[in-house]
Amino acid sequence: MSFTDLMSYLLYAEVTTQKMHWKSKSFARHVALGDMYDAMVDIVDELNEIWMGKYGNDTPIPTKDWNADMSSEKLKRRWARRTSSLRVCKSTWTR
């Protein structure tokens, strides 16, 4: 997966999480999705800043069109896989 594809996926997941946050009828889910969305914004921002610091400010703007009909269960599974990978990556950046 290219960096642009990763950013595109993360931005899609960010927007989808925000939509789920807004639509939630459960207060606990609303709060949890809000926290998740806030964390995602920070992760995407940090990844882009690290990338630009290493490779310059010519980061392409993601344009990939992700399937808007992705089920929330599929999104949750993908997010779980991505966040576990990002935790490993992030721990190596701070060393």
C-alpha positions, 0 to 999 in steps of 0.5 A: 500500500502506498502512502497516498493510499494509506492516507486516503484510507485513514481519511475515509475511516476518519469521516466514517467514524465521525458520521457514526459518532453523529448518528449514534443513539447510544451515549456510550457509543457516541462518546467512544466514537468521538474519542476514536475520531479525535485520536484518528485526527491526531494520528493522520496529522502526525503521520503526514507531518513525519512523512513531509519532514522526511520526504518534503512537502510534496505529499500527494493529496489522497483521492482514492474513492473508498466504497461508501457502503462498507459495513460497520463491522468490516470497517471495525475489523479493518480499523482494528488491524490498522491501529495495531499496525500504527501502534507498532509504527508509532512506538518506533518513531518515538525511540 
